[in-house]
Amino acid sequence: QNEKELQDVVKQQEEKMFQLIDKSGEVTRLKAEVSQLKRSLQHAETEAKVLWEEMRGKELQGDSAYVQERVMLRREVRLGSCRAEGSSSHLTMDKE
């Protein structure tokens, strides 16, 4: 009788461990998805800012290559500042 109860308790503990492992994997996947969404948002915001500047008439040119170049330059600047801050914000996100 005691052995059966012990086996049941061990089985329940194993099930709980597997559930925690599954949840941990899901949290990791969601953190990666959040990170990707943040990058996508930054790209979209950068592109929107450049396009608004173009529409307001700053350095008005109808050349789409020019606009694309401006977008890429702004992304490079933003990536540079994100890399400078990245290690501390990345560590903070991992702790959450």
Chimera marker file (.cmm) of the C-alpha trace (Angstrom):
<marker_set name="trace">
<marker id="1" x="0.000" y="0.000" z="0.000" r="1" g="1" b="0" radius="0.5"/>
<marker id="2" x="2.715" y="2.476" z="0.984" r="1" g="1" b="0" radius="0.5"/>
<marker id="3" x="4.723" y="1.569" z="-2.106" r="1" g="1" b="0" radius="0.5"/>
<marker id="4" x="1.712" y="2.275" z="-4.337" r="1" g="1" b="0" radius="0.5"/>
<marker id="5" x="1.178" y="5.657" z="-2.665" r="1" g="1" b="0" radius="0.5"/>
<marker id="6" x="4.845" y="6.470" z="-3.103" r="1" g="1" b="0" radius="0.5"/>
<marker id="7" x="4.686" y="5.549" z="-6.801" r="1" g="1" b="0" radius="0.5"/>
<marker id="8" x="1.628" y="7.782" z="-7.224" r="1" g="1" b="0" radius="0.5"/>
<marker id="9" x="3.403" y="10.709" z="-5.547" r="1" g="1" b="0" radius="0.5"/>
<marker id="10" x="6.499" y="10.193" z="-7.732" r="1" g="1" b="0" radius="0.5"/>
<marker id="11" x="4.312" y="10.052" z="-10.841" r="1" g="1" b="0" radius="0.5"/>
<marker id="12" x="2.557" y="13.301" z="-9.853" r="1" g="1" b="0" radius="0.5"/>
<marker id="13" x="5.907" y="15.007" z="-9.269" r="1" g="1" b="0" radius="0.5"/>
<marker id="14" x="7.161" y="13.869" z="-12.682" r="1" g="1" b="0" radius="0.5"/>
<marker id="15" x="4.030" y="15.262" z="-14.329" r="1" g="1" b="0" radius="0.5"/>
<marker id="16" x="4.521" y="18.592" z="-12.554" r="1" g="1" b="0" radius="0.5"/>
<marker id="17" x="8.164" y="18.705" z="-13.686" r="1" g="1" b="0" radius="0.5"/>
<marker id="18" x="7.164" y="18.090" z="-17.309" r="1" g="1" b="0" radius="0.5"/>
<marker id="19" x="4.535" y="20.833" z="-17.074" r="1" g="1" b="0" radius="0.5"/>
<marker id="20" x="7.141" y="23.269" z="-15.740" r="1" g="1" b="0" radius="0.5"/>
<marker id="21" x="9.552" y="22.330" z="-18.528" r="1" g="1" b="0" radius="0.5"/>
<marker id="22" x="6.807" y="22.938" z="-21.102" r="1" g="1" b="0" radius="0.5"/>
<marker id="23" x="5.998" y="26.323" z="-19.549" r="1" g="1" b="0" radius="0.5"/>
<marker id="24" x="9.668" y="27.283" z="-19.485" r="1" g="1" b="0" radius="0.5"/>
<marker id="25" x="9.961" y="26.510" z="-23.201" r="1" g="1" b="0" radius="0.5"/>
<marker id="26" x="6.861" y="28.563" z="-23.910" r="1" g="1" b="0" radius="0.5"/>
<marker id="27" x="8.252" y="31.523" z="-21.940" r="1" g="1" b="0" radius="0.5"/>
<marker id="28" x="11.508" y="31.330" z="-23.908" r="1" g="1" b="0" radius="0.5"/>
<marker id="29" x="9.595" y="31.209" z="-27.202" r="1" g="1" b="0" radius="0.5"/>
<marker id="30" x="7.425" y="34.166" z="-26.183" r="1" g="1" b="0" radius="0.5"/>
<marker id="31" x="10.462" y="36.238" z="-25.150" r="1" g="1" b="0" radius="0.5"/>
<marker id="32" x="12.023" y="35.601" z="-28.560" r="1" g="1" b="0" radius="0.5"/>
<marker id="33" x="8.763" y="36.602" z="-30.249" r="1" g="1" b="0" radius="0.5"/>
<marker id="34" x="8.550" y="39.815" z="-28.185" r="1" g="1" b="0" radius="0.5"/>
<marker id="35" x="12.130" y="40.645" z="-29.129" r="1" g="1" b="0" radius="0.5"/>
<marker id="36" x="11.375" y="40.136" z="-32.836" r="1" g="1" b="0" radius="0.5"/>
<marker id="37" x="8.210" y="42.234" z="-32.572" r="1" g="1" b="0" radius="0.5"/>
<marker id="38" x="10.147" y="45.061" z="-30.906" r="1" g="1" b="0" radius="0.5"/>
<marker id="39" x="12.691" y="45.020" z="-33.742" r="1" g="1" b="0" radius="0.5"/>
<marker id="40" x="9.892" y="45.051" z="-36.320" r="1" g="1" b="0" radius="0.5"/>
<marker id="41" x="8.233" y="47.962" z="-34.537" r="1" g="1" b="0" radius="0.5"/>
<marker id="42" x="11.495" y="49.922" z="-34.503" r="1" g="1" b="0" radius="0.5"/>
<marker id="43" x="11.944" y="49.327" z="-38.235" r="1" g="1" b="0" radius="0.5"/>
<marker id="44" x="8.383" y="50.459" z="-38.937" r="1" g="1" b="0" radius="0.5"/>
<marker id="45" x="8.749" y="53.556" z="-36.744" r="1" g="1" b="0" radius="0.5"/>
<marker id="46" x="12.003" y="54.456" z="-38.457" r="1" g="1" b="0" radius="0.5"/>
<marker id="47" x="10.493" y="54.097" z="-41.904" r="1" g="1" b="0" radius="0.5"/>
<marker id="48" x="7.401" y="56.087" z="-40.887" r="1" g="1" b="0" radius="0.5"/>
<marker id="49" x="9.559" y="58.899" z="-39.512" r="1" g="1" b="0" radius="0.5"/>
<marker id="50" x="11.539" y="59.161" z="-42.746" r="1" g="1" b="0" radius="0.5"/>
<marker id="51" x="8.393" y="59.106" z="-44.851" r="1" g="1" b="0" radius="0.5"/>
<marker id="52" x="6.760" y="61.816" z="-42.707" r="1" g="1" b="0" radius="0.5"/>
<marker id="53" x="9.838" y="63.987" z="-43.119" r="1" g="1" b="0" radius="0.5"/>
<marker id="54" x="9.621" y="63.497" z="-46.855" r="1" g="1" b="0" radius="0.5"/>
<marker id="55" x="5.927" y="64.369" z="-46.900" r="1" g="1" b="0" radius="0.5"/>
<marker id="56" x="6.525" y="67.554" z="-44.893" r="1" g="1" b="0" radius="0.5"/>
<marker id="57" x="8.838" y="68.694" z="-47.624" r="1" g="1" b="0" radius="0.5"/>
<marker id="58" x="12.195" y="68.315" z="-45.898" r="1" g="1" b="0" radius="0.5"/>
<marker id="59" x="14.738" y="67.573" z="-48.596" r="1" g="1" b="0" radius="0.5"/>
<marker id="60" x="11.842" y="66.866" z="-50.931" r="1" g="1" b="0" radius="0.5"/>
<marker id="61" x="12.812" y="64.442" z="-53.663" r="1" g="1" b="0" radius="0.5"/>
<marker id="62" x="10.596" y="61.980" z="-55.490" r="1" g="1" b="0" radius="0.5"/>
<marker id="63" x="13.357" y="59.390" z="-55.741" r="1" g="1" b="0" radius="0.5"/>
<marker id="64" x="12.388" y="56.166" z="-53.945" r="1" g="1" b="0" radius="0.5"/>
<marker id="65" x="16.055" y="55.102" z="-53.810" r="1" g="1" b="0" radius="0.5"/>
<marker id="66" x="16.778" y="58.274" z="-51.853" r="1" g="1" b="0" radius="0.5"/>
<marker id="67" x="13.980" y="57.526" z="-49.390" r="1" g="1" b="0" radius="0.5"/>
<marker id="68" x="15.182" y="53.936" z="-49.002" r="1" g="1" b="0" radius="0.5"/>
<marker id="69" x="18.720" y="55.175" z="-48.355" r="1" g="1" b="0" radius="0.5"/>
<marker id="70" x="17.432" y="57.490" z="-45.624" r="1" g="1" b="0" radius="0.5"/>
<marker id="71" x="15.519" y="54.609" z="-44.030" r="1" g="1" b="0" radius="0.5"/>
<marker id="72" x="18.630" y="52.417" z="-44.031" r="1" g="1" b="0" radius="0.5"/>
<marker id="73" x="20.783" y="55.185" z="-42.559" r="1" g="1" b="0" radius="0.5"/>
<marker id="74" x="18.301" y="55.764" z="-39.742" r="1" g="1" b="0" radius="0.5"/>
<marker id="75" x="18.172" y="52.020" z="-39.040" r="1" g="1" b="0" radius="0.5"/>
<marker id="76" x="21.959" y="51.913" z="-38.826" r="1" g="1" b="0" radius="0.5"/>
<marker id="77" x="21.965" y="54.809" z="-36.381" r="1" g="1" b="0" radius="0.5"/>
<marker id="78" x="19.226" y="53.185" z="-34.299" r="1" g="1" b="0" radius="0.5"/>
<marker id="79" x="20.984" y="49.804" z="-34.339" r="1" g="1" b="0" radius="0.5"/>
<marker id="80" x="24.183" y="51.465" z="-33.190" r="1" g="1" b="0" radius="0.5"/>
<marker id="81" x="22.439" y="53.024" z="-30.214" r="1" g="1" b="0" radius="0.5"/>
<marker id="82" x="20.573" y="49.781" z="-29.460" r="1" g="1" b="0" radius="0.5"/>
<marker id="83" x="23.824" y="47.829" z="-29.476" r="1" g="1" b="0" radius="0.5"/>
<marker id="84" x="25.327" y="50.304" z="-27.042" r="1" g="1" b="0" radius="0.5"/>
<marker id="85" x="22.336" y="49.822" z="-24.723" r="1" g="1" b="0" radius="0.5"/>
<marker id="86" x="21.620" y="46.239" z="-25.765" r="1" g="1" b="0" radius="0.5"/>
<marker id="87" x="23.659" y="44.298" z="-23.274" r="1" g="1" b="0" radius="0.5"/>
<marker id="88" x="22.003" y="45.885" z="-20.251" r="1" g="1" b="0" radius="0.5"/>
<marker id="89" x="18.456" y="45.772" z="-21.652" r="1" g="1" b="0" radius="0.5"/>
<marker id="90" x="18.958" y="42.196" z="-22.850" r="1" g="1" b="0" radius="0.5"/>
<marker id="91" x="20.017" y="41.115" z="-19.367" r="1" g="1" b="0" radius="0.5"/>
<marker id="92" x="17.048" y="42.888" z="-17.856" r="1" g="1" b="0" radius="0.5"/>
<marker id="93" x="14.655" y="41.136" z="-20.208" r="1" g="1" b="0" radius="0.5"/>
<marker id="94" x="16.164" y="37.727" z="-19.418" r="1" g="1" b="0" radius="0.5"/>
<marker id="95" x="15.553" y="38.227" z="-15.718" r="1" g="1" b="0" radius="0.5"/>
<marker id="96" x="11.848" y="38.890" z="-16.205" r="1" g="1" b="0" radius="0.5"/>
<link id1="1" id2="2" r="1" g="1" b="0" radius="0.2"/>
<link id1="2" id2="3" r="1" g="1" b="0" radius="0.2"/>
<link id1="3" id2="4" r="1" g="1" b="0" radius="0.2"/>
<link id1="4" id2="5" r="1" g="1" b="0" radius="0.2"/>
<link id1="5" id2="6" r="1" g="1" b="0" radius="0.2"/>
<link id1="6" id2="7" r="1" g="1" b="0" radius="0.2"/>
<link id1="7" id2="8" r="1" g="1" b="0" radius="0.2"/>
<link id1="8" id2="9" r="1" g="1" b="0" radius="0.2"/>
<link id1="9" id2="10" r="1" g="1" b="0" radius="0.2"/>
<link id1="10" id2="11" r="1" g="1" b="0" radius="0.2"/>
<link id1="11" id2="12" r="1" g="1" b="0" radius="0.2"/>
<link id1="12" id2="13" r="1" g="1" b="0" radius="0.2"/>
<link id1="13" id2="14" r="1" g="1" b="0" radius="0.2"/>
<link id1="14" id2="15" r="1" g="1" b="0" radius="0.2"/>
<link id1="15" id2="16" r="1" g="1" b="0" radius="0.2"/>
<link id1="16" id2="17" r="1" g="1" b="0" radius="0.2"/>
<link id1="17" id2="18" r="1" g="1" b="0" radius="0.2"/>
<link id1="18" id2="19" r="1" g="1" b="0" radius="0.2"/>
<link id1="19" id2="20" r="1" g="1" b="0" radius="0.2"/>
<link id1="20" id2="21" r="1" g="1" b="0" radius="0.2"/>
<link id1="21" id2="22" r="1" g="1" b="0" radius="0.2"/>
<link id1="22" id2="23" r="1" g="1" b="0" radius="0.2"/>
<link id1="23" id2="24" r="1" g="1" b="0" radius="0.2"/>
<link id1="24" id2="25" r="1" g="1" b="0" radius="0.2"/>
<link id1="25" id2="26" r="1" g="1" b="0" radius="0.2"/>
<link id1="26" id2="27" r="1" g="1" b="0" radius="0.2"/>
<link id1="27" id2="28" r="1" g="1" b="0" radius="0.2"/>
<link id1="28" id2="29" r="1" g="1" b="0" radius="0.2"/>
<link id1="29" id2="30" r="1" g="1" b="0" radius="0.2"/>
<link id1="30" id2="31" r="1" g="1" b="0" radius="0.2"/>
<link id1="31" id2="32" r="1" g="1" b="0" radius="0.2"/>
<link id1="32" id2="33" r="1" g="1" b="0" radius="0.2"/>
<link id1="33" id2="34" r="1" g="1" b="0" radius="0.2"/>
<link id1="34" id2="35" r="1" g="1" b="0" radius="0.2"/>
<link id1="35" id2="36" r="1" g="1" b="0" radius="0.2"/>
<link id1="36" id2="37" r="1" g="1" b="0" radius="0.2"/>
<link id1="37" id2="38" r="1" g="1" b="0" radius="0.2"/>
<link id1="38" id2="39" r="1" g="1" b="0" radius="0.2"/>
<link id1="39" id2="40" r="1" g="1" b="0" radius="0.2"/>
<link id1="40" id2="41" r="1" g="1" b="0" radius="0.2"/>
<link id1="41" id2="42" r="1" g="1" b="0" radius="0.2"/>
<link id1="42" id2="43" r="1" g="1" b="0" radius="0.2"/>
<link id1="43" id2="44" r="1" g="1" b="0" radius="0.2"/>
<link id1="44" id2="45" r="1" g="1" b="0" radius="0.2"/>
<link id1="45" id2="46" r="1" g="1" b="0" radius="0.2"/>
<link id1="46" id2="47" r="1" g="1" b="0" radius="0.2"/>
<link id1="47" id2="48" r="1" g="1" b="0" radius="0.2"/>
<link id1="48" id2="49" r="1" g="1" b="0" radius="0.2"/>
<link id1="49" id2="50" r="1" g="1" b="0" radius="0.2"/>
<link id1="50" id2="51" r="1" g="1" b="0" radius="0.2"/>
<link id1="51" id2="52" r="1" g="1" b="0" radius="0.2"/>
<link id1="52" id2="53" r="1" g="1" b="0" radius="0.2"/>
<link id1="53" id2="54" r="1" g="1" b="0" radius="0.2"/>
<link id1="54" id2="55" r="1" g="1" b="0" radius="0.2"/>
<link id1="55" id2="56" r="1" g="1" b="0" radius="0.2"/>
<link id1="56" id2="57" r="1" g="1" b="0" radius="0.2"/>
<link id1="57" id2="58" r="1" g="1" b="0" radius="0.2"/>
<link id1="58" id2="59" r="1" g="1" b="0" radius="0.2"/>
<link id1="59" id2="60" r="1" g="1" b="0" radius="0.2"/>
<link id1="60" id2="61" r="1" g="1" b="0" radius="0.2"/>
<link id1="61" id2="62" r="1" g="1" b="0" radius="0.2"/>
<link id1="62" id2="63" r="1" g="1" b="0" radius="0.2"/>
<link id1="63" id2="64" r="1" g="1" b="0" radius="0.2"/>
<link id1="64" id2="65" r="1" g="1" b="0" radius="0.2"/>
<link id1="65" id2="66" r="1" g="1" b="0" radius="0.2"/>
<link id1="66" id2="67" r="1" g="1" b="0" radius="0.2"/>
<link id1="67" id2="68" r="1" g="1" b="0" radius="0.2"/>
<link id1="68" id2="69" r="1" g="1" b="0" radius="0.2"/>
<link id1="69" id2="70" r="1" g="1" b="0" radius="0.2"/>
<link id1="70" id2="71" r="1" g="1" b="0" radius="0.2"/>
<link id1="71" id2="72" r="1" g="1" b="0" radius="0.2"/>
<link id1="72" id2="73" r="1" g="1" b="0" radius="0.2"/>
<link id1="73" id2="74" r="1" g="1" b="0" radius="0.2"/>
<link id1="74" id2="75" r="1" g="1" b="0" radius="0.2"/>
<link id1="75" id2="76" r="1" g="1" b="0" radius="0.2"/>
<link id1="76" id2="77" r="1" g="1" b="0" radius="0.2"/>
<link id1="77" id2="78" r="1" g="1" b="0" radius="0.2"/>
<link id1="78" id2="79" r="1" g="1" b="0" radius="0.2"/>
<link id1="79" id2="80" r="1" g="1" b="0" radius="0.2"/>
<link id1="80" id2="81" r="1" g="1" b="0" radius="0.2"/>
<link id1="81" id2="82" r="1" g="1" b="0" radius="0.2"/>
<link id1="82" id2="83" r="1" g="1" b="0" radius="0.2"/>
<link id1="83" id2="84" r="1" g="1" b="0" radius="0.2"/>
<link id1="84" id2="85" r="1" g="1" b="0" radius="0.2"/>
<link id1="85" id2="86" r="1" g="1" b="0" radius="0.2"/>
<link id1="86" id2="87" r="1" g="1" b="0" radius="0.2"/>
<link id1="87" id2="88" r="1" g="1" b="0" radius="0.2"/>
<link id1="88" id2="89" r="1" g="1" b="0" radius="0.2"/>
<link id1="89" id2="90" r="1" g="1" b="0" radius="0.2"/>
<link id1="90" id2="91" r="1" g="1" b="0" radius="0.2"/>
<link id1="91" id2="92" r="1" g="1" b="0" radius="0.2"/>
<link id1="92" id2="93" r="1" g="1" b="0" radius="0.2"/>
<link id1="93" id2="94" r="1" g="1" b="0" radius="0.2"/>
<link id1="94" id2="95" r="1" g="1" b="0" radius="0.2"/>
<link id1="95" id2="96" r="1" g="1" b="0" radius="0.2"/>
</marker_set>
